[in-house]
Amino acid sequence: MNFAATLKAGTPVIIEGKIKPETYTADGVEHKTFSIKADYIRKIDYSAPSEASDTKAAKPAKKAK
């Protein structure tokens, strides 16, 4: 079973790959779509703390008087 098949709708993921624009005509109307050829898919787990949230945000610089 491939990894993407195990994901539920609405699951946040990170995808790396190529985006390919495509067009097709149906009932005389041109439609534009995009397909993605994924090279890498990773599920985002918001329950685990991220490395970015472990560090404190930089304080704004003080104005020179």
C-alpha positions as CSV (number, residue, x, y, z in Angstrom):
1,M,0.0,0.0,0.0
2,N,1.4,3.4,-0.8
3,F,1.7,6.1,1.8
4,A,-0.7,8.6,0.2
5,A,-3.5,6.0,0.2
6,T,-3.3,5.9,4.1
7,L,-4.1,9.7,4.4
8,K,-7.5,11.0,5.3
9,A,-9.1,14.0,3.6
10,G,-8.0,17.2,5.3
11,T,-4.7,15.7,6.7
12,P,-2.0,18.4,6.5
13,V,1.0,17.3,4.4
14,I,4.1,18.7,2.9
15,I,4.6,17.7,-0.8
16,E,7.7,18.2,-2.9
17,G,7.5,17.7,-6.6
18,K,6.6,19.2,-9.9
19,I,3.4,21.0,-10.8
20,K,2.1,20.5,-14.4
21,P,-0.5,22.9,-15.7
22,E,-3.1,21.3,-18.0
23,T,-6.1,22.5,-20.1
24,Y,-9.0,20.6,-21.5
25,T,-12.3,21.6,-23.2
26,A,-15.7,20.3,-22.1
27,D,-19.0,21.5,-23.6
28,G,-17.1,24.3,-25.4
29,V,-15.6,25.7,-22.2
30,E,-11.8,25.6,-21.6
31,H,-10.8,24.4,-18.2
32,K,-7.4,24.8,-16.5
33,T,-6.2,22.2,-14.0
34,F,-2.9,21.3,-12.3
35,S,-1.5,17.9,-11.5
36,I,1.4,17.2,-9.1
37,K,4.0,14.5,-9.6
38,A,5.1,14.1,-6.0
39,D,8.7,13.1,-5.3
40,Y,8.2,13.4,-1.5
41,I,5.1,13.4,0.8
42,R,5.3,14.0,4.6
43,K,2.4,14.1,7.0
44,I,2.5,17.1,9.4
45,D,2.0,16.3,13.0
46,Y,0.9,19.3,14.9
47,S,0.8,17.5,18.2
48,A,4.6,17.4,18.4
49,P,6.4,20.7,19.1
50,S,8.3,22.0,16.1
51,E,11.9,23.2,16.2
52,A,10.8,26.7,15.3
53,S,8.5,27.0,18.2
54,D,11.2,25.9,20.6
55,T,13.2,29.1,20.0
56,K,12.0,32.4,21.2
57,A,11.0,35.0,18.7
58,A,13.5,37.9,18.2
59,K,12.6,41.1,20.0
60,P,12.0,44.1,17.7
61,A,14.9,46.5,17.4
62,K,14.7,49.6,19.5
63,K,14.4,53.0,17.8
64,A,17.4,55.1,17.7
65,K,16.8,58.5,19.3
